Amino acid sequence: MTSLSPMSESAFADYLAYAIPDFARDKVQAGQWAEGESLELSRSGYVDMLPQGLATPDNFFYTLCDGATQADVGMLWFAAQLRGGQRIAYVYDVYVRPEHQRMGHAGRAFAALEVEARRLGLTGIALHVFGHNAGAQALYQKLGYVPTNINMFKPLASADASGPTQSHQG
C-alpha cells in the first residue's frame, strides 16, 4: 500500500529544489525552451502558479509513503480546477524516488489520489505527460487515462541545409 500524507514545509522546499531544474530540463528536451532561459522560466512559472507556496489555495501536495515501512518514496501535487463545467483534479507532478521505482508506488499513488479526489468532491483527474516520457504514458494508459489533446512538432532543416528552394509561381 502507498498512502498520501500532507507534505511538510521542509519537504516542499526540498521538492522545489529538484522540481524547478527537473521541469526546466523536460521543457528543453521537449524543444519548448532554450537551455539558457529554462531555469529562470521554470522558477518564475512555479512562483506564478504557487504564489503562497505550499499554502496556495486549491493546490494539494502529498508525500508518498510506503504502507509497510512509512518511508518517504516520493510526492504528488494536484490542483482542483474547473474543466468543462466540473471541478477536477489536475496532476501537476508525481515523482517516485529512483530507489523505489518499479515497485508499484506510482499506480498505488494514483489509486489513493482517486479516493482523495472523490473526498474533495472532484469528478475526474487530468494530467500532462511529456511526449518523450514513454514509461509514464504507458502507466497512465494502464490506469485508464486517455489522451485528450496531442501537440506534435516536426523540426525543419535550415534552408541552406536542404538545398536550393524552388519557387512556385502560378
C-alpha angles and dihedrals in degrees: 000000000000117000135194117238121184109261119248124228091251092050089048091054089049089049093054091047091064101024097060096056091037092055090046090054091049092051091049091047089050090053093242099114135032113243094239093058100033101091094050092044090051093047093049091046092056091047091050094048096042107034091159095039114219090357095058106134118255092014118113124196123189137180112224109232127196106238095219100045103017086229117158103251100169145303145269130204125188136162129212107239139171111246124169091347094306132098111242139170113253112199110218097175142002122178133179116193112249094245089056099044123116091029097102097260095127094052092046090047090056090049089053089046090057090055092048093046091052090048088055091050094250118151104207147358126242131180144169124237126189115242091236092057100086093161093058092045090054092049094049092049090049088052091053102262116142129200114260100174130015122194114199133191136192118192115220126216114243116267093249091051094053097056130241119348117229119220117225113205124173 
